[in-house]
Amino acid sequence: MPAPFPPTDGLPSCAAVEAITTDEAYANGIAVLADALSLVMFPVAAWAGGALIGRELESGTAQLAWTQSVSPLRWLTAKLAAPAALLTAGTGGFVLLNDWARGDGNPNLVGDWYDPDAFVSTGPVAVGYALAGLALGALAGLVWRRALPAAGMALAASLLLHSVLERYRENLWPAVTRTEAGSLELPRSAFQIAWADTPRHGVLLTRATFHPESHFWPLQYVETGLLLAVAGTATAAAFLLLARRLP
């Protein structure tokens, strides 16, 4: 007489399969949100350069507004103030949502704190990138005064800024160096910068340079400050350029 149920020896239980599927969906959701926050400056810069500023200058809409009761400097202030407030609130809200979703989750699911996407999407750096993209786009729009070239140049400038900061992020705060005889094991949360094994007098010395997890906030603050400095400089340059072009 056949068994009422198929054999399950060696197969995962339904509960285990459900847990794996849930973990995978959770990790994918976190990854999508982190990707969106870490890349936010690129569409913002292209939109600001092409649509917000470049297209209005190219089509003459801006010049028409200047002949009315709106001065060019007030026009640019209005063009930047509202998007800056919305980007700050929106990006900050998504960062808080990402922090809440990550919680104290397993790094295998949510990523280590120093992973590029995880780092940008869990602190004020994301807001800094969004504002820098807006300012770079506005400046590109005023320089090129045409939608497509301005969008392209804004995208290129934001890509360069993003690449440079990601490449040199480890140098934004002094790292910790530890030297021990024999083997040295760093915690999973350590952001490893350099590693060297050197034999000396028959003893193997291991030297590791790394950022502990406690360096997360200093790195965040320094990078955010640099981004805000870029945003402020680009904004000031945009106003100066607009003022010089006025009759």
VOBA-1610 file (N, C-alpha, C; in pm, whole numbers, padded with zeros to 5 digits, always signed):
BEGIN
Met+00086-00119+00000Met+00000+00000+00000Met+00089+00124+00000Pro+00070+00222-00094Pro+00159+00338-00101Pro+00145+00427+00020Ala+00256+00495+00052Ala+00256+00588+00166Ala+00164+00706+00135Pro+00092+00757+00235Pro-00002+00869+00211Pro+00069+00999+00174Phe+00197+01014+00210Phe+00271+01137+00182Phe+00402+01101+00114Pro+00452+01186+00023Pro+00581+01158-00039Pro+00693+01170+00063Pro+00801+01093+00043Pro+00913+01100+00138Pro+00976+01237+00137Thr+01022+01282+00253Thr+01085+01414+00266Thr+01227+01405+00317Asp+01281+01283+00326Asp+01417+01268+00377Asp+01515+01343+00288Gly+01598+01429+00351Gly+01698+01504+00277Gly+01649+01628+00209Leu+01520+01658+00217Leu+01465+01777+00154Leu+01432+01882+00260Pro+01448+02011+00226Pro+01414+02114+00325Pro+01265+02118+00349Ser+01230+02156+00470Ser+01089+02165+00504Ser+01026+02286+00437Cys+00894+02286+00433Cys+00824+02401+00374Cys+00855+02529+00450Ala+00870+02519+00582Ala+00902+02637+00661Ala+01039+02692+00625Ala+01136+02599+00602Ala+01269+02645+00565Ala+01269+02712+00429Val+01196+02654+00334Val+01188+02713+00201Val+01121+02849+00207Glu+01017+02861+00288Glu+00948+02989+00303Glu+01041+03094+00365Ala+01122+03052+00463Ala+01215+03146+00527Ala+01320+03194+00428Ile+01372+03102+00345Ile+01471+03140+00245Ile+01412+03238+00145Thr+01289+03211+00101Thr+01223+03299+00005Thr+01198+03437+00065Thr+01157+03439+00191Thr+01133+03566+00259Thr+01261+03646+00273Asp+01370+03577+00313Asp+01499+03645+00326Asp+01545+03702+00192Glu+01524+03626+00086Glu+01567+03673-00046Glu+01487+03796-00089Ala+01357+03793-00066Ala+01274+03908-00101Ala+01311+04030-00017Tyr+01341+04007+00110Tyr+01381+04116+00200Tyr+01511+04178+00153Ala+01611+04092+00122Ala+01741+04141+00077Ala+01727+04216-00055Asn+01645+04165-00145Asn+01626+04233-00275Asn+01561+04369-00256Gly+01463+04377-00166Gly+01399+04506-00140Gly+01495+04608-00083Ile+01578+04564+00012Ile+01679+04653+00070Ile+01777+04699-00037Ala+01816+04606-00125Ala+01913+04639-00231Ala+01856+04742-00328Val+01729+04728-00362Val+01666+04824-00455Val+01662+04963-00394Leu+01622+04971-00267Leu+01615+05101-00200Leu+01754+05163-00186Ala+01854+05081-00153Ala+01991+05132-00140Ala+02043+05181-00275Asp+02015+05107-00381Asp+02060+05150-00515Asp+01997+05283-00553Ala+01867+05297-00526Ala+01797+05421-00562Ala+01856+05540-00488Leu+01888+05524-00360Leu+01942+05635-00282Leu+02086+05667-00320Ser+02165+05563-00350Ser+02304+05587-00383Ser+02322+05649-00521Leu+02222+05635-00608Leu+02232+05689-00744Leu+02142+05811-00765Val+02087+05866-00657Val+01986+05970-00670Val+02039+06095-00739Met+02169+06125-00723Met+02221+06249-00777Met+02223+06250-00930Phe+02230+06133-00993Phe+02243+06129-01138Phe+02116+06176-01209Pro+01999+06119-01179Pro+01878+06173-01242Pro+01846+06315-01199Val+01879+06351-01073Val+01855+06487-01026Val+01939+06587-01106Ala+02067+06555-01126Ala+02155+06645-01200Ala+02110+06661-01344Ala+02077+06550-01409Ala+02032+06556-01548Ala+01902+06634-01560Trp+01810+06612-01467Trp+01682+06685-01471Trp+01702+06834-01446Ala+01785+06867-01347Ala+01808+07009-01316Ala+01875+07080-01433Gly+01974+07015-01494Gly+02044+07079-01604Gly+01960+07086-01730Gly+01888+06978-01760Gly+01812+06974-01884Gly+01676+07039-01878Ala+01595+06997-01781Ala+01456+07043-01776Ala+01437+07167-01690Leu+01498+07170-01573Leu+01471+07279-01479Leu+01530+07412-01527Ile+01651+07409-01581Ile+01719+07532-01620Ile+01743+07539-01771Gly+01808+07439-01826Gly+01848+07444-01966Gly+01733+07462-02063Arg+01627+07388-02044Arg+01514+07397-02138Arg+01446+07532-02132Glu+01433+07589-02012Glu+01367+07719-02000Glu+01451+07831-02063Leu+01583+07820-02052Leu+01668+07920-02117Leu+01668+07900-02269Glu+01666+07777-02313Glu+01667+07749-02456Glu+01538+07792-02525Ser+01425+07769-02457Ser+01296+07801-02517Ser+01257+07948-02500Gly+01326+08022-02413Gly+01294+08161-02390Gly+01192+08183-02280Thr+01149+08075-02215Thr+01051+08089-02106Thr+01109+08170-01991Ala+01236+08147-01962Ala+01298+08221-01852Ala+01306+08369-01883Gln+01348+08404-02005Gln+01358+08545-02042Gln+01222+08614-02038Leu+01118+08540-02076Leu+00983+08597-02070Leu+00944+08627-01926Ala+00980+08535-01836Ala+00948+08558-01694Ala+01025+08677-01640Trp+01147+08701-01690Trp+01228+08812-01641Trp+01170+08947-01683Thr+01097+08947-01794Thr+01037+09073-01837Thr+00913+09107-01757Gln+00862+09011-01681Gln+00745+09035-01597Gln+00795+09086-01461Ser+00728+09049-01358Ser+00763+09101-01225Ser+00871+09020-01154Val+00923+08914-01218Val+01021+08826-01154Val+01161+08861-01205Ser+01251+08896-01115Ser+01389+08923-01156Ser+01462+08791-01180Pro+01569+08793-01259Pro+01643+08669-01285Pro+01694+08601-01158Leu+01743+08680-01062Leu+01794+08620-00939Leu+01682+08558-00857Arg+01567+08623-00852Arg+01453+08564-00783Arg+01404+08441-00857Trp+01409+08445-00990Trp+01368+08329-01069Trp+01454+08209-01036Leu+01587+08227-01030Leu+01676+08117-01000Leu+01657+08068-00856Thr+01635+08163-00764Thr+01610+08124-00625Thr+01487+08035-00614Ala+01380+08075-00682Ala+01257+07995-00679Ala+01278+07859-00746Lys+01358+07857-00854Lys+01383+07732-00924Lys+01460+07632-00838Leu+01544+07683-00749Leu+01627+07594-00668Leu+01568+07565-00530Ala+01499+07661-00471Ala+01454+07646-00333Ala+01354+07532-00316Ala+01252+07530-00398Ala+01149+07426-00384Ala+01204+07286-00409Pro+01278+07262-00520Pro+01337+07128-00538Pro+01433+07089-00426Ala+01511+07187-00375Ala+01604+07154-00267Ala+01529+07108-00143Ala+01419+07177-00110Ala+01341+07137+00008Ala+01278+07000-00013Leu+01224+06976-00132Leu+01161+06846-00159Leu+01264+06734-00160Leu+01380+06758-00219Leu+01484+06656-00221Leu+01535+06624-00082Thr+01552+06728+00001Thr+01598+06706+00138Thr+01498+06623+00217Ala+01371+06661+00207Ala+01268+06588+00281Ala+01250+06447+00227Gly+01244+06434+00094Gly+01220+06303+00035Gly+01336+06208+00055Thr+01457+06254+00028Thr+01574+06168+00045Thr+01594+06133+00193Gly+01577+06233+00280Gly+01589+06204+00423Gly+01487+06104+00471Gly+01365+06113+00419Gly+01262+06016+00456Gly+01296+05875+00411Phe+01348+05863+00290Phe+01386+05730+00241Phe+01505+05674+00318Val+01597+05761+00362Val+01709+05715+00444Val+01658+05659+00576Leu+01564+05729+00638Leu+01507+05680+00765Leu+01434+05548+00743Leu+01361+05537+00630Leu+01293+05412+00598Leu+01393+05299+00579Asn+01502+05327+00512Asn+01604+05225+00490Asn+01669+05183+00621Asp+01698+05280+00708Asp+01756+05246+00838Asp+01661+05159+00918Trp+01532+05192+00914Trp+01434+05112+00987Trp+01424+04971+00930Ala+01426+04959+00798Ala+01413+04829+00734Ala+01536+04742+00760Arg+01652+04805+00765Arg+01775+04729+00790Arg+01781+04681+00934Gly+01741+04768+01026Gly+01740+04733+01167Gly+01874+04676+01210Asp+01870+04568+01285Asp+01991+04496+01326Asp+02003+04367+01245Gly+01967+04376+01117Gly+01963+04257+01033Gly+02099+04197+01007Asn+02097+04075+00958Asn+02217+04002+00922Asn+02289+04075+00809Pro+02421+04102+00822Pro+02493+04168+00712Pro+02485+04092+00580Asn+02467+03959+00589Asn+02453+03882+00465Asn+02327+03921+00389Leu+02228+03976+00459Leu+02103+04018+00395Leu+02104+04166+00360Val+02152+04248+00451Val+02140+04393+00432Val+02271+04459+00391Gly+02381+04382+00388Gly+02509+04439+00348Gly+02584+04501+00466Asp+02715+04505+00454Asp+02797+04567+00558Asp+02787+04719+00548Trp+02813+04786+00657Trp+02795+04932+00663Trp+02885+05004+00564Tyr+02998+04945+00527Tyr+03094+05012+00440Tyr+03071+04980+00292Asp+02979+04891+00259Asp+02946+04868+00119Asp+02901+05000+00057Pro+02946+05034-00064Pro+02916+05166-00120Pro+02769+05203-00117Asp+02681+05114-00162Asp+02539+05146-00164Asp+02482+05156-00023Ala+02524+05065+00065Ala+02474+05069+00202Ala+02521+05195+00274Phe+02645+05235+00251Phe+02699+05353+00318Phe+02622+05478+00278Val+02601+05496+00148Val+02534+05617+00100Val+02388+05620+00143Ser+02324+05505+00149Ser+02179+05502+00171Ser+02139+05497+00318Thr+02235+05507+00410Thr+02200+05496+00552Thr+02241+05619+00633Gly+02267+05730+00566Gly+02307+05849+00640Gly+02284+05976+00560Pro+02326+06089+00614Pro+02302+06218+00547Pro+02377+06233+00416Val+02470+06142+00385Val+02541+06149+00258Val+02444+06148+00141Ala+02336+06069+00152Ala+02238+06062+00043Ala+02177+06198+00015Val+02144+06273+00120Val+02091+06408+00102Val+02195+06499+00038Gly+02320+06485+00081Gly+02427+06565+00022Gly+02443+06538-00127Tyr+02434+06413-00166Tyr+02445+06381-00308Tyr+02330+06441-00388Ala+02209+06435-00334Ala+02093+06490-00404Ala+02109+06642-00424Leu+02150+06714-00319Leu+02166+06859-00330Leu+02283+06896-00421Ala+02391+06818-00417Ala+02503+06844-00507Ala+02461+06824-00652Gly+02382+06720-00678Gly+02332+06698-00813Gly+02245+06813-00862Leu+02160+06864-00774Leu+02074+06977-00810Leu+02157+07100-00845Ala+02258+07130-00762Ala+02340+07249-00785Ala+02425+07235-00911Leu+02484+07118-00932Leu+02564+07096-01052Leu+02479+07104-01178Gly+02358+07052-01169Gly+02268+07060-01284Gly+02228+07202-01315Ala+02199+07281-01212Ala+02163+07422-01234Ala+02278+07499-01297Leu+02399+07475-01248Leu+02515+07544-01304Leu+02537+07504-01449Ala+02525+07375-01478Ala+02541+07329-01616Ala+02435+07390-01707Gly+02313+07403-01657Gly+02207+07464-01738Gly+02236+07608-01772Leu+02292+07683-01675Leu+02324+07823-01701Leu+02446+07839-01791Val+02539+07745-01784Val+02657+07752-01869Val+02622+07719-02014Trp+02547+07611-02036Trp+02520+07564-02171Trp+02393+07622-02230Arg+02294+07654-02143Arg+02170+07719-02187Arg+02093+07639-02291Arg+02118+07512-02299Arg+02047+07421-02388Arg+02024+07291-02312Ala+01908+07229-02333Ala+01865+07118-02249Ala+01958+06998-02258Leu+01981+06947-02378Leu+02057+06823-02391Leu+02204+06838-02350Pro+02277+06940-02398Pro+02415+06955-02351Pro+02425+06977-02200Ala+02332+07054-02145Ala+02335+07080-02001Ala+02310+06952-01922Ala+02214+06871-01966Ala+02187+06744-01898Ala+02307+06652-01904Gly+02372+06647-02021Gly+02489+06561-02035Gly+02606+06605-01948Met+02632+06735-01945Met+02743+06785-01865Met+02714+06770-01715Ala+02589+06792-01676Ala+02553+06773-01535Ala+02570+06628-01493Leu+02530+06537-01582Leu+02545+06394-01553Leu+02693+06356-01543Ala+02774+06410-01634Ala+02918+06379-01630Ala+02983+06434-01503Ala+02947+06556-01464Ala+03006+06616-01344Ala+02966+06539-01218Ser+02839+06498-01209Ser+02795+06423-01092Ser+02859+06285-01088Leu+02879+06223-01205Leu+02945+06092-01210Leu+03089+06104-01162Leu+03158+06210-01204Leu+03295+06231-01160Leu+03302+06253-01009Leu+03213+06335-00956Leu+03211+06361-00812Leu+03184+06233-00734His+03086+06156-00778His+03051+06031-00712His+03169+05934-00713Ser+03236+05922-00827Ser+03348+05828-00840Ser+03465+05868-00752Val+03497+05997-00747Val+03610+06044-00667Val+03584+06020-00518Leu+03465+06054-00471Leu+03436+06036-00328Leu+03431+05889-00290Glu+03376+05806-00377Glu+03374+05662-00348Glu+03515+05605-00347Arg+03599+05651-00438Arg+03736+05599-00446Arg+03818+05639-00322Tyr+03801+05761-00274Tyr+03884+05811-00165Tyr+03808+05817-00031Arg+03697+05750-00020Arg+03618+05752+00104Arg+03699+05703+00222Glu+03778+05601+00203Glu+03855+05543+00312Glu+03957+05640+00370Asn+03990+05746+00294Asn+04090+05844+00340Asn+04028+05967+00406Leu+03897+05969+00418Leu+03832+06087+00473Leu+03842+06095+00625Trp+03884+05986+00688Trp+03900+05985+00834Trp+04018+05893+00867Pro+04099+05927+00968Pro+04215+05843+01000Pro+04175+05700+01034Ala+04239+05605+00968Ala+04210+05464+00992Ala+04288+05413+01113Val+04250+05296+01161Val+04316+05230+01275Val+04413+05126+01220Thr+04532+05119+01279Thr+04631+05018+01240Thr+04660+04927+01359Arg+04655+04797+01335Arg+04680+04700+01441Arg+04787+04602+01393Thr+04886+04576+01477Thr+04992+04482+01445Thr+04999+04377+01555Glu+04997+04249+01515Glu+05003+04139+01611Glu+05093+04029+01556Ala+05153+03957+01648Ala+05233+03841+01608Ala+05140+03725+01577Gly+05170+03656+01469Gly+05086+03544+01430Gly+04965+03592+01350Ser+04859+03517+01360Ser+04738+03549+01283Ser+04660+03661+01349Leu+04591+03737+01267Leu+04508+03847+01314Leu+04373+03838+01246Glu+04270+03838+01323Glu+04136+03826+01266Glu+04056+03952+01299Leu+04013+04021+01195Leu+03932+04141+01214Leu+03785+04102+01221Pro+03705+04180+01294Pro+03561+04152+01298Pro+03496+04176+01163Arg+03382+04114+01142Arg+03310+04129+01015Arg+03278+04275+00987Ser+03258+04353+01091Ser+03217+04492+01073Ser+03333+04584+01038Ala+03456+04534+01029Ala+03572+04619+01001Ala+03584+04643+00851Phe+03607+04767+00814Phe+03630+04808+00675Phe+03780+04802+00650Gln+03827+04691+00592Gln+03970+04668+00575Gln+04027+04756+00465Ile+04138+04824+00496Ile+04205+04912+00402Ile+04332+04848+00347Ala+04413+04792+00437Ala+04539+04731+00396Ala+04571+04614+00488Trp+04650+04519+00433Trp+04686+04399+00509Trp+04826+04358+00465Ala+04913+04326+00562Ala+05048+04284+00528Ala+05095+04181+00631Asp+05156+04072+00581Asp+05218+03970+00665Asp+05369+03979+00644Thr+05442+04008+00753Thr+05587+04030+00742Thr+05660+03941+00841Pro+05744+03847+00792Pro+05823+03765+00886Pro+05937+03848+00946Arg+05953+03839+01076Arg+06059+03914+01143Arg+06115+03829+01257His+06246+03794+01245His+06313+03713+01346His+06237+03582+01369Gly+06193+03524+01262Gly+06124+03396+01273Gly+05981+03405+01320Val+05931+03525+01339Val+05792+03544+01384Val+05716+03620+01276Leu+05597+03571+01245Leu+05514+03638+01145Leu+05435+03751+01210Leu+05459+03872+01159Leu+05385+03988+01209Leu+05277+04024+01108Thr+05156+04038+01157Thr+05043+04075+01073Thr+05004+04218+01105Arg+04997+04301+01000Arg+04965+04443+01016Arg+04839+04473+00934Ala+04737+04521+01000Ala+04609+04550+00933Ala+04570+04695+00957Thr+04527+04760+00853Thr+04474+04897+00861Thr+04328+04892+00822Phe+04243+04949+00906Phe+04099+04933+00883Phe+04022+05045+00952His+03895+05055+00915His+03800+05143+00982His+03704+05057+01063Pro+03699+05074+01195Pro+03596+05003+01272Pro+03458+05063+01245Glu+03357+04993+01287Glu+03221+05040+01263Glu+03194+05174+01328Ser+03269+05207+01433Ser+03251+05336+01501Ser+03290+05454+01413His+03359+05429+01302His+03398+05536+01210His+03288+05568+01109Phe+03176+05499+01118Phe+03069+05523+01022Phe+03025+05669+01022Trp+02996+05723+01141Trp+02945+05860+01147Trp+03050+05965+01114Pro+03176+05953+01160Pro+03276+06051+01114Pro+03292+06052+00962Leu+03294+05935+00899Leu+03304+05929+00753Leu+03181+05992+00688Gln+03064+05966+00745Gln+02941+06025+00693Gln+02946+06177+00700Tyr+02987+06230+00813Tyr+02986+06375+00831Tyr+03087+06443+00740Val+03206+06385+00725Val+03307+06447+00640Val+03261+06446+00494Glu+03210+06332+00447Glu+03166+06325+00308Glu+03046+06415+00283Thr+02954+06421+00377Thr+02839+06510+00363Thr+02885+06656+00358Gly+02982+06692+00442Gly+03035+06828+00438Gly+03096+06862+00304Leu+03171+06768+00247Leu+03230+06791+00115Leu+03121+06809+00009Leu+03017+06727+00015Leu+02909+06738-00082Leu+02834+06871-00068Leu+02811+06914+00055Leu+02743+07042+00076Leu+02832+07157+00031Ala+02964+07143+00047Ala+03055+07246-00002Ala+03049+07254-00155Val+03043+07138-00221Val+03029+07137-00367Val+02897+07200-00408Ala+02790+07164-00337Ala+02658+07220-00369Ala+02657+07371-00349Gly+02715+07418-00239Gly+02719+07562-00214Gly+02803+07637-00315Thr+02918+07579-00352Thr+03005+07644-00450Thr+02938+07650-00586Ala+02875+07540-00628Ala+02806+07537-00758Ala+02688+07634-00759Thr+02616+07645-00648Thr+02503+07737-00641Thr+02551+07882-00649Ala+02657+07913-00574Ala+02712+08049-00579Ala+02762+08083-00719Ala+02827+07987-00784Ala+02875+08010-00921Ala+02759+08032-01016Ala+02648+07960-00996Ala+02531+07979-01082Ala+02473+08119-01067Phe+02463+08169-00945Phe+02410+08305-00924Phe+02505+08410-00981Leu+02635+08390-00962Leu+02732+08486-01016Leu+02728+08489-01169Leu+02717+08371-01229Leu+02711+08364-01374Leu+02585+08431-01427Leu+02473+08408-01362Leu+02349+08470-01404Leu+02357+08623-01389Ala+02414+08669-01279Ala+02425+08814-01259Ala+02517+08879-01361Arg+02623+08813-01402Arg+02714+08869-01500Arg+02653+08877-01639Arg+02558+08787-01668Arg+02498+08785-01800Arg+02381+08880-01812Leu+02344+08941-01701Leu+02233+09036-01707Leu+02279+09166-01771Pro+02192+09232-01847Pro+02229+09360-01908Pro+02247+09469-01804
//
